[in-house]
Amino acid sequence: MTFGMNTFRKGLSRKDCGLQQRKAGNVCFVGLGWLVLAVALVQFAASQNPDKLQLVGVGTTAPLPIYLRWFRAFEKTRSDLHVSYMPSGSQAGVETVAAGTTDFGATDAPLTDKQAARAKVVQFATLLMAIVPTYNVAGVQHPLKFSPRVLAGIYLGIITKWNDPAISALNRDEQLPSSTIAVIHSADGRGSGYIWSDYLSKVSVEWRTRIGRGLSVEWPVGVEADGNGNLARMVRETSNSIGFVELAYAVQNQLPCGQVQNAAGNFITADSSSIMAAALAARALPSNVRASITNPPGDRSYPISSFTWILVPGNLEPAKQDAMKDFLRWALNEGQNYAAAAGFTKLPKAIVDQELKTLEGIP
């Protein structure tokens, strides 16, 4: 199995890759850079495994820890198959699969009906996950509590000191420093940025009207990090910093995770039970499961929870389409048993059943 494609990416920045954004609703479509890189990935994978059927994907970094396990395990059931994956962000996942340069994409942002039709893809939820506030503040003894007002205030640049009364009032047992908060956010095109901005848009009128939600937004303050792994590293290496990453990356990097106040007023730690509670409490999920579940009701719901999705194009050659269907069928059944060990949460049974029905409807 191939992933990352360091041979082709070494020394390439987002600027070098020729990223040109064309906004379409909540999804920003990119220019030729990622498409060229995806073609390189296809060629490289084929050269390494010339006798095997190739499935090549590009997309989000958030579920990478479990996707790597899935691909390895699934290949053992299909000795004729090789799966390659480039973790380059949700935006690149949508664009490359829409352009027909990859066999599947992966994203943390739900496409609208119009966007899915334009990209000519079917979007399958594969797992549940959580984006958590993580921080590097010396002397803190317990998980910090964050209200919606505090998180929005920090990322709007309104709350700038760790001992701001709005933070101190929620964390009376901690002696917070007067240090300036070093704000870190995701780079353009990243699914974690979409989920974070989607959540803030629901809980803060100022964020919603000034910034909004999207895979790429104009962050008022802070420095960017490209991908969950890099963002976690920057928080770990930057004193008095705050950032947001998928839960598994915070755990892997031994970073503290803040408790976030949910819609019921309770401060919740992100874990399998609170993430599942969020999914079960989310109202009026469409049958295609393309929906945001941030800030749901419920006493135990973790408020920055989300699905992550795989995108399957409708025009794959028959052998690859059959292989993708086999993979998704496996992921929605046996694959769900891998979730907890990798730091993710399995899908509710009702959603699995619905998606399996959708999968069988693909010719």
Contacts in CASP RR format, 6 or more apart in sequence:
PFRMAT RR
TARGET T0000
AUTHOR 0000-0000-0000
METHOD contacts of the structure
MODEL  1
MTFGMNTFRKGLSRKDCGLQQRKAGNVCFVGLGWLVLAVALVQFAASQNP
DKLQLVGVGTTAPLPIYLRWFRAFEKTRSDLHVSYMPSGSQAGVETVAAG
TTDFGATDAPLTDKQAARAKVVQFATLLMAIVPTYNVAGVQHPLKFSPRV
LAGIYLGIITKWNDPAISALNRDEQLPSSTIAVIHSADGRGSGYIWSDYL
SKVSVEWRTRIGRGLSVEWPVGVEADGNGNLARMVRETSNSIGFVELAYA
VQNQLPCGQVQNAAGNFITADSSSIMAAALAARALPSNVRASITNPPGDR
SYPISSFTWILVPGNLEPAKQDAMKDFLRWALNEGQNYAAAAGFTKLPKA
IVDQELKTLEGIP
1 68 0 8 1.000
1 71 0 8 1.000
1 72 0 8 1.000
1 75 0 8 1.000
1 82 0 8 1.000
1 83 0 8 1.000
1 84 0 8 1.000
1 85 0 8 1.000
2 41 0 8 1.000
2 44 0 8 1.000
2 45 0 8 1.000
2 48 0 8 1.000
2 82 0 8 1.000
2 84 0 8 1.000
2 85 0 8 1.000
3 64 0 8 1.000
3 68 0 8 1.000
3 71 0 8 1.000
3 84 0 8 1.000
3 85 0 8 1.000
3 86 0 8 1.000
3 87 0 8 1.000
4 85 0 8 1.000
4 86 0 8 1.000
4 87 0 8 1.000
5 37 0 8 1.000
5 40 0 8 1.000
5 41 0 8 1.000
5 44 0 8 1.000
5 84 0 8 1.000
5 86 0 8 1.000
7 44 0 8 1.000
8 37 0 8 1.000
8 40 0 8 1.000
8 41 0 8 1.000
8 44 0 8 1.000
9 37 0 8 1.000
12 37 0 8 1.000
14 187 0 8 1.000
14 188 0 8 1.000
14 226 0 8 1.000
17 33 0 8 1.000
17 34 0 8 1.000
17 36 0 8 1.000
17 37 0 8 1.000
18 31 0 8 1.000
18 32 0 8 1.000
18 33 0 8 1.000
19 30 0 8 1.000
19 31 0 8 1.000
19 33 0 8 1.000
19 34 0 8 1.000
19 188 0 8 1.000
20 30 0 8 1.000
20 31 0 8 1.000
20 32 0 8 1.000
21 28 0 8 1.000
21 29 0 8 1.000
21 30 0 8 1.000
21 31 0 8 1.000
21 188 0 8 1.000
21 216 0 8 1.000
22 28 0 8 1.000
22 29 0 8 1.000
22 30 0 8 1.000
22 31 0 8 1.000
23 29 0 8 1.000
23 216 0 8 1.000
24 115 0 8 1.000
24 118 0 8 1.000
25 112 0 8 1.000
25 115 0 8 1.000
25 214 0 8 1.000
26 109 0 8 1.000
26 112 0 8 1.000
26 115 0 8 1.000
26 194 0 8 1.000
26 213 0 8 1.000
26 214 0 8 1.000
26 215 0 8 1.000
27 91 0 8 1.000
27 94 0 8 1.000
27 109 0 8 1.000
27 111 0 8 1.000
27 115 0 8 1.000
27 214 0 8 1.000
27 215 0 8 1.000
28 91 0 8 1.000
28 188 0 8 1.000
28 189 0 8 1.000
28 214 0 8 1.000
28 215 0 8 1.000
28 216 0 8 1.000
29 91 0 8 1.000
29 94 0 8 1.000
29 95 0 8 1.000
29 98 0 8 1.000
30 91 0 8 1.000
30 92 0 8 1.000
30 95 0 8 1.000
30 189 0 8 1.000
31 95 0 8 1.000
34 58 0 8 1.000
34 88 0 8 1.000
34 92 0 8 1.000
34 93 0 8 1.000
34 95 0 8 1.000
34 96 0 8 1.000
35 95 0 8 1.000
35 96 0 8 1.000
35 99 0 8 1.000
35 101 0 8 1.000
37 86 0 8 1.000
37 88 0 8 1.000
38 56 0 8 1.000
38 57 0 8 1.000
38 58 0 8 1.000
38 86 0 8 1.000
38 92 0 8 1.000
38 96 0 8 1.000
38 99 0 8 1.000
38 101 0 8 1.000
38 102 0 8 1.000
39 101 0 8 1.000
41 56 0 8 1.000
41 57 0 8 1.000
41 58 0 8 1.000
41 84 0 8 1.000
41 86 0 8 1.000
41 102 0 8 1.000
42 54 0 8 1.000
42 56 0 8 1.000
42 84 0 8 1.000
42 101 0 8 1.000
42 102 0 8 1.000
44 84 0 8 1.000
45 54 0 8 1.000
45 56 0 8 1.000
45 82 0 8 1.000
45 84 0 8 1.000
46 54 0 8 1.000
48 82 0 8 1.000
49 82 0 8 1.000
52 80 0 8 1.000
52 81 0 8 1.000
52 82 0 8 1.000
53 80 0 8 1.000
53 81 0 8 1.000
53 82 0 8 1.000
53 319 0 8 1.000
53 320 0 8 1.000
53 323 0 8 1.000
54 82 0 8 1.000
54 84 0 8 1.000
54 103 0 8 1.000
55 81 0 8 1.000
55 82 0 8 1.000
55 83 0 8 1.000
55 84 0 8 1.000
55 103 0 8 1.000
55 104 0 8 1.000
55 320 0 8 1.000
55 323 0 8 1.000
55 324 0 8 1.000
55 327 0 8 1.000
56 83 0 8 1.000
56 84 0 8 1.000
56 85 0 8 1.000
56 102 0 8 1.000
56 103 0 8 1.000
56 104 0 8 1.000
57 83 0 8 1.000
57 84 0 8 1.000
57 85 0 8 1.000
57 86 0 8 1.000
57 93 0 8 1.000
57 96 0 8 1.000
57 97 0 8 1.000
57 102 0 8 1.000
57 103 0 8 1.000
57 104 0 8 1.000
57 105 0 8 1.000
57 106 0 8 1.000
58 85 0 8 1.000
58 86 0 8 1.000
58 88 0 8 1.000
58 89 0 8 1.000
58 92 0 8 1.000
58 93 0 8 1.000
58 96 0 8 1.000
58 97 0 8 1.000
58 102 0 8 1.000
58 105 0 8 1.000
58 106 0 8 1.000
59 85 0 8 1.000
59 86 0 8 1.000
59 87 0 8 1.000
59 88 0 8 1.000
59 89 0 8 1.000
59 90 0 8 1.000
59 92 0 8 1.000
59 93 0 8 1.000
59 96 0 8 1.000
59 105 0 8 1.000
59 106 0 8 1.000
59 107 0 8 1.000
60 87 0 8 1.000
60 89 0 8 1.000
60 90 0 8 1.000
60 93 0 8 1.000
60 106 0 8 1.000
60 107 0 8 1.000
60 108 0 8 1.000
60 190 0 8 1.000
60 191 0 8 1.000
60 308 0 8 1.000
61 87 0 8 1.000
61 88 0 8 1.000
61 89 0 8 1.000
61 190 0 8 1.000
61 227 0 8 1.000
61 228 0 8 1.000
61 229 0 8 1.000
61 246 0 8 1.000
62 108 0 8 1.000
62 129 0 8 1.000
62 191 0 8 1.000
62 192 0 8 1.000
62 228 0 8 1.000
62 246 0 8 1.000
62 249 0 8 1.000
62 308 0 8 1.000
63 106 0 8 1.000
63 126 0 8 1.000
63 127 0 8 1.000
63 129 0 8 1.000
63 246 0 8 1.000
63 308 0 8 1.000
63 344 0 8 1.000
64 85 0 8 1.000
64 87 0 8 1.000
64 228 0 8 1.000
65 248 0 8 1.000
65 249 0 8 1.000
65 252 0 8 1.000
65 342 0 8 1.000
65 343 0 8 1.000
65 344 0 8 1.000
66 127 0 8 1.000
66 248 0 8 1.000
66 338 0 8 1.000
66 339 0 8 1.000
66 342 0 8 1.000
66 343 0 8 1.000
66 344 0 8 1.000
67 85 0 8 1.000
67 106 0 8 1.000
68 85 0 8 1.000
69 338 0 8 1.000
69 342 0 8 1.000
70 327 0 8 1.000
70 330 0 8 1.000
70 331 0 8 1.000
70 335 0 8 1.000
70 338 0 8 1.000
71 83 0 8 1.000
71 85 0 8 1.000
73 334 0 8 1.000
73 335 0 8 1.000
73 338 0 8 1.000
74 81 0 8 1.000
74 83 0 8 1.000
74 326 0 8 1.000
74 327 0 8 1.000
74 330 0 8 1.000
74 331 0 8 1.000
75 81 0 8 1.000
75 82 0 8 1.000
75 83 0 8 1.000
77 330 0 8 1.000
78 323 0 8 1.000
78 326 0 8 1.000
81 323 0 8 1.000
83 327 0 8 1.000
85 106 0 8 1.000
86 92 0 8 1.000
87 227 0 8 1.000
89 107 0 8 1.000
89 189 0 8 1.000
89 190 0 8 1.000
89 191 0 8 1.000
89 227 0 8 1.000
90 106 0 8 1.000
90 107 0 8 1.000
90 108 0 8 1.000
90 109 0 8 1.000
90 189 0 8 1.000
90 190 0 8 1.000
90 191 0 8 1.000
90 194 0 8 1.000
90 215 0 8 1.000
91 107 0 8 1.000
91 188 0 8 1.000
91 189 0 8 1.000
91 190 0 8 1.000
91 191 0 8 1.000
91 215 0 8 1.000
91 216 0 8 1.000
92 189 0 8 1.000
93 102 0 8 1.000
93 105 0 8 1.000
93 106 0 8 1.000
93 107 0 8 1.000
93 311 0 8 1.000
94 105 0 8 1.000
94 107 0 8 1.000
94 109 0 8 1.000
94 111 0 8 1.000
94 115 0 8 1.000
94 119 0 8 1.000
94 311 0 8 1.000
96 102 0 8 1.000
96 105 0 8 1.000
97 103 0 8 1.000
97 104 0 8 1.000
97 105 0 8 1.000
97 119 0 8 1.000
97 121 0 8 1.000
97 311 0 8 1.000
97 312 0 8 1.000
97 313 0 8 1.000
98 118 0 8 1.000
98 119 0 8 1.000
98 120 0 8 1.000
98 121 0 8 1.000
98 313 0 8 1.000
100 313 0 8 1.000
100 315 0 8 1.000
103 313 0 8 1.000
103 316 0 8 1.000
103 320 0 8 1.000
103 324 0 8 1.000
104 310 0 8 1.000
104 311 0 8 1.000
104 312 0 8 1.000
104 313 0 8 1.000
104 324 0 8 1.000
105 121 0 8 1.000
105 310 0 8 1.000
105 311 0 8 1.000
105 312 0 8 1.000
106 308 0 8 1.000
106 309 0 8 1.000
106 310 0 8 1.000
106 311 0 8 1.000
107 123 0 8 1.000
107 191 0 8 1.000
107 308 0 8 1.000
107 309 0 8 1.000
107 311 0 8 1.000
108 129 0 8 1.000
108 191 0 8 1.000
108 192 0 8 1.000
108 194 0 8 1.000
108 195 0 8 1.000
108 306 0 8 1.000
108 307 0 8 1.000
108 308 0 8 1.000
108 309 0 8 1.000
109 191 0 8 1.000
109 194 0 8 1.000
109 195 0 8 1.000
109 214 0 8 1.000
109 215 0 8 1.000
110 123 0 8 1.000
110 290 0 8 1.000
110 291 0 8 1.000
110 292 0 8 1.000
110 307 0 8 1.000
110 309 0 8 1.000
111 119 0 8 1.000
111 121 0 8 1.000
111 123 0 8 1.000
111 290 0 8 1.000
111 311 0 8 1.000
112 290 0 8 1.000
116 122 0 8 1.000
116 123 0 8 1.000
116 290 0 8 1.000
119 311 0 8 1.000
119 313 0 8 1.000
120 313 0 8 1.000
120 314 0 8 1.000
120 315 0 8 1.000
121 311 0 8 1.000
121 312 0 8 1.000
121 313 0 8 1.000
121 314 0 8 1.000
122 311 0 8 1.000
122 312 0 8 1.000
122 314 0 8 1.000
122 358 0 8 1.000
122 362 0 8 1.000
123 288 0 8 1.000
123 289 0 8 1.000
123 290 0 8 1.000
123 309 0 8 1.000
123 310 0 8 1.000
123 311 0 8 1.000
123 312 0 8 1.000
124 289 0 8 1.000
124 309 0 8 1.000
124 310 0 8 1.000
124 311 0 8 1.000
124 312 0 8 1.000
124 328 0 8 1.000
124 332 0 8 1.000
124 355 0 8 1.000
124 358 0 8 1.000
124 359 0 8 1.000
125 289 0 8 1.000
125 307 0 8 1.000
125 308 0 8 1.000
125 309 0 8 1.000
125 347 0 8 1.000
125 351 0 8 1.000
125 355 0 8 1.000
126 307 0 8 1.000
126 308 0 8 1.000
126 309 0 8 1.000
126 310 0 8 1.000
126 328 0 8 1.000
126 331 0 8 1.000
126 332 0 8 1.000
126 347 0 8 1.000
127 307 0 8 1.000
127 308 0 8 1.000
127 336 0 8 1.000
127 339 0 8 1.000
127 344 0 8 1.000
127 345 0 8 1.000
127 346 0 8 1.000
127 347 0 8 1.000
128 275 0 8 1.000
128 276 0 8 1.000
128 278 0 8 1.000
128 279 0 8 1.000
128 305 0 8 1.000
128 306 0 8 1.000
128 307 0 8 1.000
128 308 0 8 1.000
128 339 0 8 1.000
128 344 0 8 1.000
128 345 0 8 1.000
128 346 0 8 1.000
128 347 0 8 1.000
129 246 0 8 1.000
129 247 0 8 1.000
129 248 0 8 1.000
129 275 0 8 1.000
129 305 0 8 1.000
129 306 0 8 1.000
129 307 0 8 1.000
129 308 0 8 1.000
129 344 0 8 1.000
129 345 0 8 1.000
130 246 0 8 1.000
130 247 0 8 1.000
130 270 0 8 1.000
130 274 0 8 1.000
130 275 0 8 1.000
130 302 0 8 1.000
130 304 0 8 1.000
130 305 0 8 1.000
130 306 0 8 1.000
130 345 0 8 1.000
131 192 0 8 1.000
131 193 0 8 1.000
131 195 0 8 1.000
131 196 0 8 1.000
131 199 0 8 1.000
131 244 0 8 1.000
131 245 0 8 1.000
131 246 0 8 1.000
131 247 0 8 1.000
131 304 0 8 1.000
131 306 0 8 1.000
132 244 0 8 1.000
132 245 0 8 1.000
132 246 0 8 1.000
132 247 0 8 1.000
132 250 0 8 1.000
132 257 0 8 1.000
132 258 0 8 1.000
132 260 0 8 1.000
132 270 0 8 1.000
132 304 0 8 1.000
133 144 0 8 1.000
133 146 0 8 1.000
133 151 0 8 1.000
133 242 0 8 1.000
133 243 0 8 1.000
133 244 0 8 1.000
133 257 0 8 1.000
133 258 0 8 1.000
133 260 0 8 1.000
134 232 0 8 1.000
134 235 0 8 1.000
134 242 0 8 1.000
134 243 0 8 1.000
134 244 0 8 1.000
134 245 0 8 1.000
134 250 0 8 1.000
134 255 0 8 1.000
134 256 0 8 1.000
134 257 0 8 1.000
134 258 0 8 1.000
135 144 0 8 1.000
135 235 0 8 1.000
135 241 0 8 1.000
135 242 0 8 1.000
135 243 0 8 1.000
135 255 0 8 1.000
135 256 0 8 1.000
135 258 0 8 1.000
136 235 0 8 1.000
136 236 0 8 1.000
136 237 0 8 1.000
136 238 0 8 1.000
136 239 0 8 1.000
136 240 0 8 1.000
136 241 0 8 1.000
136 255 0 8 1.000
137 144 0 8 1.000
137 162 0 8 1.000
137 176 0 8 1.000
137 177 0 8 1.000
137 179 0 8 1.000
137 240 0 8 1.000
138 177 0 8 1.000
138 239 0 8 1.000
138 240 0 8 1.000
139 174 0 8 1.000
139 175 0 8 1.000
140 174 0 8 1.000
140 176 0 8 1.000
140 256 0 8 1.000
141 173 0 8 1.000
141 174 0 8 1.000
142 171 0 8 1.000
142 173 0 8 1.000
142 174 0 8 1.000
143 256 0 8 1.000
143 257 0 8 1.000
143 258 0 8 1.000
143 259 0 8 1.000
143 269 0 8 1.000
144 167 0 8 1.000
144 170 0 8 1.000
144 171 0 8 1.000
144 174 0 8 1.000
144 256 0 8 1.000
144 258 0 8 1.000
144 259 0 8 1.000
145 170 0 8 1.000
145 171 0 8 1.000
145 258 0 8 1.000
145 259 0 8 1.000
145 261 0 8 1.000
145 267 0 8 1.000
146 167 0 8 1.000
146 170 0 8 1.000
146 258 0 8 1.000
146 259 0 8 1.000
146 260 0 8 1.000
146 261 0 8 1.000
147 166 0 8 1.000
147 170 0 8 1.000
147 261 0 8 1.000
148 200 0 8 1.000
148 203 0 8 1.000
148 204 0 8 1.000
148 260 0 8 1.000
148 261 0 8 1.000
148 295 0 8 1.000
148 303 0 8 1.000
149 166 0 8 1.000
149 203 0 8 1.000
149 204 0 8 1.000
150 159 0 8 1.000
150 166 0 8 1.000
150 167 0 8 1.000
150 170 0 8 1.000
151 200 0 8 1.000
151 203 0 8 1.000
151 260 0 8 1.000
152 158 0 8 1.000
152 200 0 8 1.000
152 203 0 8 1.000
152 204 0 8 1.000
152 206 0 8 1.000
152 207 0 8 1.000
153 159 0 8 1.000
153 166 0 8 1.000
153 204 0 8 1.000
154 181 0 8 1.000
154 183 0 8 1.000
154 242 0 8 1.000
155 183 0 8 1.000
155 185 0 8 1.000
155 196 0 8 1.000
155 200 0 8 1.000
155 207 0 8 1.000
155 219 0 8 1.000
155 220 0 8 1.000
155 221 0 8 1.000
156 204 0 8 1.000
156 206 0 8 1.000
156 207 0 8 1.000
156 210 0 8 1.000
156 211 0 8 1.000
156 220 0 8 1.000
156 221 0 8 1.000
157 183 0 8 1.000
157 220 0 8 1.000
157 221 0 8 1.000
159 166 0 8 1.000
159 167 0 8 1.000
159 181 0 8 1.000
160 180 0 8 1.000
160 181 0 8 1.000
161 178 0 8 1.000
161 179 0 8 1.000
161 180 0 8 1.000
161 181 0 8 1.000
162 176 0 8 1.000
162 177 0 8 1.000
162 178 0 8 1.000
162 179 0 8 1.000
162 181 0 8 1.000
162 240 0 8 1.000
163 176 0 8 1.000
163 177 0 8 1.000
163 178 0 8 1.000
167 176 0 8 1.000
168 174 0 8 1.000
168 176 0 8 1.000
170 267 0 8 1.000
177 240 0 8 1.000
179 239 0 8 1.000
179 240 0 8 1.000
180 240 0 8 1.000
181 240 0 8 1.000
181 241 0 8 1.000
181 242 0 8 1.000
182 222 0 8 1.000
182 223 0 8 1.000
182 238 0 8 1.000
182 239 0 8 1.000
182 240 0 8 1.000
182 241 0 8 1.000
182 242 0 8 1.000
183 221 0 8 1.000
183 222 0 8 1.000
183 223 0 8 1.000
183 241 0 8 1.000
183 242 0 8 1.000
183 243 0 8 1.000
184 222 0 8 1.000
184 223 0 8 1.000
184 224 0 8 1.000
184 225 0 8 1.000
184 231 0 8 1.000
184 234 0 8 1.000
184 235 0 8 1.000
184 238 0 8 1.000
184 241 0 8 1.000
184 242 0 8 1.000
184 243 0 8 1.000
185 193 0 8 1.000
185 196 0 8 1.000
185 219 0 8 1.000
185 222 0 8 1.000
185 223 0 8 1.000
185 224 0 8 1.000
185 225 0 8 1.000
185 231 0 8 1.000
185 243 0 8 1.000
185 244 0 8 1.000
186 192 0 8 1.000
186 193 0 8 1.000
186 196 0 8 1.000
186 224 0 8 1.000
186 225 0 8 1.000
186 226 0 8 1.000
186 227 0 8 1.000
186 231 0 8 1.000
186 244 0 8 1.000
187 224 0 8 1.000
187 225 0 8 1.000
187 226 0 8 1.000
187 227 0 8 1.000
188 215 0 8 1.000
188 216 0 8 1.000
188 224 0 8 1.000
189 215 0 8 1.000
189 216 0 8 1.000
190 215 0 8 1.000
190 226 0 8 1.000
190 227 0 8 1.000
191 215 0 8 1.000
192 227 0 8 1.000
192 228 0 8 1.000
192 231 0 8 1.000
192 244 0 8 1.000
192 245 0 8 1.000
192 246 0 8 1.000
193 214 0 8 1.000
193 215 0 8 1.000
193 217 0 8 1.000
193 244 0 8 1.000
194 213 0 8 1.000
194 214 0 8 1.000
194 215 0 8 1.000
195 292 0 8 1.000
195 294 0 8 1.000
195 304 0 8 1.000
195 306 0 8 1.000
196 244 0 8 1.000
196 304 0 8 1.000
197 207 0 8 1.000
197 211 0 8 1.000
197 212 0 8 1.000
197 213 0 8 1.000
197 214 0 8 1.000
197 217 0 8 1.000
198 213 0 8 1.000
198 214 0 8 1.000
198 292 0 8 1.000
198 294 0 8 1.000
199 294 0 8 1.000
199 295 0 8 1.000
199 303 0 8 1.000
199 304 0 8 1.000
200 207 0 8 1.000
200 208 0 8 1.000
200 211 0 8 1.000
200 212 0 8 1.000
200 213 0 8 1.000
201 207 0 8 1.000
201 208 0 8 1.000
201 211 0 8 1.000
201 212 0 8 1.000
201 213 0 8 1.000
202 208 0 8 1.000
202 294 0 8 1.000
202 295 0 8 1.000
203 295 0 8 1.000
203 303 0 8 1.000
210 220 0 8 1.000
211 217 0 8 1.000
211 218 0 8 1.000
211 219 0 8 1.000
211 220 0 8 1.000
223 234 0 8 1.000
225 231 0 8 1.000
225 233 0 8 1.000
225 234 0 8 1.000
228 245 0 8 1.000
228 246 0 8 1.000
228 249 0 8 1.000
229 245 0 8 1.000
229 249 0 8 1.000
229 253 0 8 1.000
231 243 0 8 1.000
231 244 0 8 1.000
231 245 0 8 1.000
231 249 0 8 1.000
232 245 0 8 1.000
232 249 0 8 1.000
232 250 0 8 1.000
232 252 0 8 1.000
232 253 0 8 1.000
232 255 0 8 1.000
233 253 0 8 1.000
234 241 0 8 1.000
235 241 0 8 1.000
235 242 0 8 1.000
235 243 0 8 1.000
235 245 0 8 1.000
235 253 0 8 1.000
235 255 0 8 1.000
236 253 0 8 1.000
236 254 0 8 1.000
236 255 0 8 1.000
244 304 0 8 1.000
245 255 0 8 1.000
247 257 0 8 1.000
247 270 0 8 1.000
247 343 0 8 1.000
247 344 0 8 1.000
248 342 0 8 1.000
248 343 0 8 1.000
248 344 0 8 1.000
249 255 0 8 1.000
250 256 0 8 1.000
250 257 0 8 1.000
251 257 0 8 1.000
251 343 0 8 1.000
257 269 0 8 1.000
257 270 0 8 1.000
258 269 0 8 1.000
259 267 0 8 1.000
259 268 0 8 1.000
259 269 0 8 1.000
260 267 0 8 1.000
260 268 0 8 1.000
260 270 0 8 1.000
260 302 0 8 1.000
260 303 0 8 1.000
260 304 0 8 1.000
261 267 0 8 1.000
261 268 0 8 1.000
261 303 0 8 1.000
262 268 0 8 1.000
262 295 0 8 1.000
262 296 0 8 1.000
262 298 0 8 1.000
262 299 0 8 1.000
262 301 0 8 1.000
262 302 0 8 1.000
262 303 0 8 1.000
263 295 0 8 1.000
263 296 0 8 1.000
263 297 0 8 1.000
263 298 0 8 1.000
263 301 0 8 1.000
263 303 0 8 1.000
264 297 0 8 1.000
264 298 0 8 1.000
264 299 0 8 1.000
264 301 0 8 1.000
266 299 0 8 1.000
266 300 0 8 1.000
268 274 0 8 1.000
268 300 0 8 1.000
268 301 0 8 1.000
268 302 0 8 1.000
268 303 0 8 1.000
269 302 0 8 1.000
270 302 0 8 1.000
270 304 0 8 1.000
270 305 0 8 1.000
271 302 0 8 1.000
272 339 0 8 1.000
272 340 0 8 1.000
272 343 0 8 1.000
272 345 0 8 1.000
273 300 0 8 1.000
274 300 0 8 1.000
274 301 0 8 1.000
274 302 0 8 1.000
274 305 0 8 1.000
275 302 0 8 1.000
275 305 0 8 1.000
275 345 0 8 1.000
276 345 0 8 1.000
276 346 0 8 1.000
276 348 0 8 1.000
277 298 0 8 1.000
277 300 0 8 1.000
277 301 0 8 1.000
277 302 0 8 1.000
278 293 0 8 1.000
278 296 0 8 1.000
278 301 0 8 1.000
278 302 0 8 1.000
278 303 0 8 1.000
278 305 0 8 1.000
279 293 0 8 1.000
279 296 0 8 1.000
279 305 0 8 1.000
279 307 0 8 1.000
279 345 0 8 1.000
279 347 0 8 1.000
279 348 0 8 1.000
279 351 0 8 1.000
280 348 0 8 1.000
281 296 0 8 1.000
281 297 0 8 1.000
281 298 0 8 1.000
281 301 0 8 1.000
282 291 0 8 1.000
282 293 0 8 1.000
282 296 0 8 1.000
283 296 0 8 1.000
283 297 0 8 1.000
285 291 0 8 1.000
285 293 0 8 1.000
285 351 0 8 1.000
287 354 0 8 1.000
287 358 0 8 1.000
288 358 0 8 1.000
289 307 0 8 1.000
289 351 0 8 1.000
289 354 0 8 1.000
289 355 0 8 1.000
290 309 0 8 1.000
291 307 0 8 1.000
292 306 0 8 1.000
293 305 0 8 1.000
293 306 0 8 1.000
293 307 0 8 1.000
294 303 0 8 1.000
294 304 0 8 1.000
294 305 0 8 1.000
294 306 0 8 1.000
295 303 0 8 1.000
296 303 0 8 1.000
296 305 0 8 1.000
307 347 0 8 1.000
310 328 0 8 1.000
310 331 0 8 1.000
312 321 0 8 1.000
312 324 0 8 1.000
312 328 0 8 1.000
312 362 0 8 1.000
314 321 0 8 1.000
314 362 0 8 1.000
316 324 0 8 1.000
321 362 0 8 1.000
321 363 0 8 1.000
325 359 0 8 1.000
325 362 0 8 1.000
328 355 0 8 1.000
328 359 0 8 1.000
329 356 0 8 1.000
329 359 0 8 1.000
332 347 0 8 1.000
332 352 0 8 1.000
332 355 0 8 1.000
332 356 0 8 1.000
332 359 0 8 1.000
333 352 0 8 1.000
333 356 0 8 1.000
336 346 0 8 1.000
336 347 0 8 1.000
336 352 0 8 1.000
337 346 0 8 1.000
339 345 0 8 1.000
339 346 0 8 1.000
340 346 0 8 1.000
347 355 0 8 1.000
END
